[in-house]
Amino acid sequence: MTENTTNTGHTEHTANPPGSADAYEVVVIGGGAAGLSAALVLGRARRRTLVVDAGEPRNAPAAHMQGYLSRDGMSPAEFLAIGREEIARYGVELVRDRAVDATRDEGFAVMLAGGRTVRTRQLVVATGLKDELPPVEGLAERFGRDVLHCPYCHGWEVRDQAFGVLAASPTSVHQALIVTQWSKDVKLFLHTVGEAELSDEDLRRLAAAGVDVVPGEVARLVVEDDRLTGVRLAGDAPAGAGAVHAREALFVAPRAVPQTGLLARLGAEMTETPFGRYPVVDGRGLTTVPGLWAAGNASGFAEQVVNAASRGYRAGAAINGELLMDDLDAAVRV
């Protein structure tokens, strides 16, 4: 095994030669808020713990994260860097790699893309989810800047600007109504949603909130001097073919794609939700498979950073208790 030591004092391990195996008490797959929080608790509990981090946090496009008490306004990259330093103080290892498969026998064997296999008594999956944006020209390039998805995360920073909301489904009406708390100049671009798909109640609420409804497909975003200035409709849009609506911020609801394939392959019971397929977990994060845990956005859609960290903490504490009781029960049987 080779080591790369950064000037933060944290040691990151490169992959072992193919076929090698290491044993841990806990392996955490995912180095975001949930995974690092679980690892911090476990490290402080003196558990031999490994974090496998592919380095692809969901909030990487955002310059800042908001709403996390004492960390409001911190960049996601800085937040994660500090978290890695903290877990290192307690002997937690972190490897830059990707878990590609896992099997279960007495514990778990986790195969990494780099060729290393690690074994563990308990396994935490904190792989989060990925956001899939509608295929509108310019949308992905502005995501996390002036194309936003969560008003609680970004609404204050763009308050009182001219808002647009790009409908991805009729449920986008709710998003359009919510963002009126931060601006009274809101337009709902129906895009691929037909006017007939909106209920009478939707229309009444939109009118009461002062939201303008703009039918027709959006062709692209208009960007000038590296900032969003407008939304251009497609050439055949009924609300003005090719018209440009001046907007300064655009909210959109990406399609959430849970990264829960590993949990399913290990036999965890899954449930379909409006936001994707997630594992059935108890209040601590334990799945229906003994020793297999889910935390953060791998356990549910609506987990902001602060919630994900809380989920990781709860799972870490519960895992330590499980390991302790297992060892005590084994000692009694001897």
ZAMARGU-4260 file (C-alpha; in steps of 0.2 Angstrom, whole numbers, plus 5000, padded with zeros to 4 digits):
<rodrens>
0) 5000/5000/5000 | 5006/5017/4996 | 5002/5033/5005 | 4999/5051/4999 | 5000/5063/5014
5) 4993/5080/5012 | 4998/5096/5022 | 4982/5094/5032 | 4989/5080/5041 | 4976/5068/5034
10) 4983/5052/5026 | 4974/5045/5010 | 4978/5028/5004 | 4979/5022/4986 | 4971/5006/4981
15) 4980/4990/4986 | 4985/4977/4973 | 4971/4967/4966 | 4965/4953/4977 | 4972/4960/4993
20) 4960/4962/5008 | 4959/4972/5024 | 4947/4970/5038 | 4938/4984/5047 | 4924/4986/5060
25) 4915/4998/5049 | 4916/5004/5031 | 4907/5019/5026 | 4904/5021/5007 | 4902/5040/5003
30) 4913/5054/5010 | 4899/5068/5011 | 4891/5075/5026 | 4882/5059/5031 | 4897/5048/5028
35) 4910/5059/5037 | 4898/5062/5052 | 4896/5043/5054 | 4914/5041/5053 | 4918/5055/5066
40) 4907/5046/5079 | 4914/5029/5075 | 4932/5036/5076 | 4929/5044/5093 | 4921/5027/5098
45) 4938/5019/5094 | 4931/5009/5080 | 4943/5004/5066 | 4934/5013/5052 | 4937/5016/5033
50) 4928/5029/5022 | 4928/5026/5004 | 4926/5043/4995 | 4923/5044/4976 | 4924/5063/4978
55) 4908/5067/4969 | 4897/5077/4982 | 4880/5082/4976 | 4882/5100/4981 | 4899/5103/4972
60) 4891/5115/4959 | 4886/5127/4974 | 4899/5140/4980 | 4891/5141/4997 | 4879/5131/5008
65) 4866/5139/5019 | 4855/5135/5034 | 4868/5125/5043 | 4870/5133/5060 | 4888/5139/5063
70) 4892/5134/5045 | 4880/5146/5036 | 4889/5153/5020 | 4904/5140/5020 | 4908/5132/5004
75) 4904/5114/5002 | 4922/5110/4998 | 4929/5118/5013 | 4916/5110/5024 | 4921/5093/5017
80) 4940/5097/5019 | 4937/5101/5038 | 4927/5085/5040 | 4941/5075/5033 | 4954/5083/5045
85) 4942/5079/5059 | 4940/5061/5056 | 4959/5059/5054 | 4962/5065/5071 | 4953/5049/5077
90) 4962/5037/5066 | 4948/5035/5053 | 4956/5030/5036 | 4950/5038/5020 | 4953/5031/5003
95) 4949/5040/4986 | 4941/5026/4977 | 4924/5020/4972 | 4914/5005/4978 | 4909/4994/4963
100) 4901/4979/4972 | 4899/4971/4989 | 4894/4954/4995 | 4888/4948/5012 | 4892/4933/5022
105) 4897/4934/5041 | 4900/4952/5037 | 4903/4962/5021 | 4916/4962/5007 | 4917/4978/4997
110) 4926/4978/4981 | 4934/4994/4975 | 4937/5001/4958 | 4955/5002/4961 | 4956/4983/4964
115) 4956/4983/4983 | 4944/4972/4993 | 4940/4977/5011 | 4930/4967/5024 | 4919/4974/5037
120) 4907/4969/5051 | 4895/4984/5048 | 4893/4994/5032 | 4886/5011/5030 | 4880/5017/5012
125) 4880/5036/5011 | 4882/5037/4992 | 4868/5051/4991 | 4860/5055/4974 | 4863/5063/4958
130) 4853/5077/4950 | 4847/5075/4932 | 4842/5092/4924 | 4830/5095/4910 | 4839/5096/4893
135) 4838/5115/4891 | 4852/5124/4883 | 4863/5133/4896 | 4854/5125/4911 | 4868/5114/4917
140) 4881/5127/4915 | 4872/5139/4927 | 4867/5126/4940 | 4872/5131/4957 | 4875/5149/4952
145) 4859/5157/4946 | 4850/5141/4941 | 4844/5134/4958 | 4834/5120/4965 | 4831/5124/4984
150) 4825/5141/4990 | 4829/5137/5008 | 4847/5134/5002 | 4848/5149/4990 | 4833/5160/4991
155) 4840/5173/5003 | 4855/5176/4991 | 4844/5180/4976 | 4830/5188/4986 | 4819/5202/4977
160) 4826/5197/4960 | 4816/5192/4945 | 4813/5173/4947 | 4808/5160/4934 | 4803/5143/4939
165) 4805/5129/4925 | 4791/5116/4927 | 4797/5098/4926 | 4780/5092/4931 | 4763/5099/4938
170) 4771/5098/4955 | 4782/5112/4950 | 4767/5123/4955 | 4772/5120/4973 | 4790/5126/4970
175) 4783/5142/4961 | 4772/5146/4976 | 4786/5143/4989 | 4798/5155/4980 | 4786/5169/4981
180) 4792/5171/4999 | 4809/5177/4992 | 4802/5187/4977 | 4786/5194/4971 | 4791/5194/4953
185) 4789/5176/4949 | 4785/5168/4932 | 4781/5149/4930 | 4787/5143/4913 | 4777/5127/4910
190) 4790/5121/4897 | 4784/5103/4894 | 4769/5104/4906 | 4752/5107/4897 | 4741/5121/4904
195) 4727/5107/4906 | 4738/5098/4918 | 4736/5112/4931 | 4721/5110/4942 | 4709/5124/4946
200) 4716/5125/4964 | 4734/5127/4956 | 4728/5141/4945 | 4719/5150/4960 | 4734/5149/4971
205) 4746/5155/4957 | 4734/5169/4954 | 4733/5173/4973 | 4752/5173/4974 | 4754/5184/4959
210) 4764/5171/4949 | 4763/5173/4930 | 4760/5157/4920 | 4770/5156/4904 | 4765/5142/4893
215) 4776/5134/4880 | 4793/5126/4879 | 4809/5134/4885 | 4822/5134/4871 | 4837/5140/4881
220) 4844/5152/4894 | 4850/5169/4889 | 4867/5173/4898 | 4876/5190/4897 | 4893/5194/4906
225) 4892/5178/4915 | 4875/5180/4922 | 4858/5175/4918 | 4848/5188/4910 | 4833/5179/4902
230) 4823/5164/4897 | 4820/5161/4878 | 4805/5152/4873 | 4805/5140/4858 | 4800/5146/4841
235) 4782/5138/4842 | 4778/5143/4860 | 4760/5150/4861 | 4766/5164/4873 | 4776/5173/4860
240) 4787/5163/4848 | 4805/5165/4853 | 4801/5178/4866 | 4814/5182/4879 | 4808/5184/4897
245) 4820/5194/4907 | 4824/5184/4923 | 4839/5185/4935 | 4837/5168/4944 | 4829/5152/4938
250) 4822/5138/4950 | 4821/5120/4943 | 4817/5103/4951 | 4830/5091/4945 | 4826/5073/4944
255) 4833/5064/4959 | 4842/5048/4955 | 4846/5039/4971 | 4863/5030/4971 | 4856/5015/4980
260) 4860/5001/4969 | 4873/4993/4981 | 4859/4992/4994 | 4848/4983/4983 | 4861/4971/4977
265) 4864/4967/4996 | 4846/4962/4998 | 4839/4978/5007 | 4821/4980/5005 | 4817/4995/4994
270) 4802/5006/4992 | 4796/5016/4978 | 4793/5035/4981 | 4789/5050/4970 | 4808/5054/4971
275) 4815/5037/4967 | 4818/5020/4975 | 4825/5021/4993 | 4829/5008/5006 | 4817/5004/5020
280) 4826/5010/5036 | 4822/5011/5054 | 4824/5027/5064 | 4843/5024/5066 | 4846/5021/5047
285) 4847/5002/5048 | 4840/4993/5033 | 4831/4976/5033 | 4848/4968/5031 | 4857/4966/5048
290) 4873/4976/5048 | 4868/4986/5033 | 4865/5005/5036 | 4859/5019/5025 | 4862/5038/5029
295) 4860/5055/5020 | 4852/5055/5003 | 4855/5037/5001 | 4841/5035/5014 | 4829/5048/5008
300) 4826/5063/4996 | 4824/5077/5008 | 4840/5077/5017 | 4849/5094/5017 | 4867/5095/5023
305) 4863/5097/5041 | 4850/5083/5040 | 4862/5072/5032 | 4875/5075/5045 | 4862/5071/5058
310) 4858/5055/5050 | 4876/5050/5049 | 4879/5054/5067 | 4863/5044/5072 | 4869/5029/5062
315) 4887/5030/5069 | 4881/5030/5087 | 4869/5015/5084 | 4882/5005/5075 | 4894/5007/5090
320) 4881/5000/5101 | 4877/4986/5089 | 4896/4981/5089 | 4897/4982/5107 | 4882/4971/5111
325) 4888/4958/5098 | 4905/4957/5106 | 4897/4955/5124 | 4885/4942/5118 | 4899/4932/5110
330) 4909/4933/5126 | 4895/4927/5136 | 4893/4912/5124 | 4911/4907/5127
</rodrens>
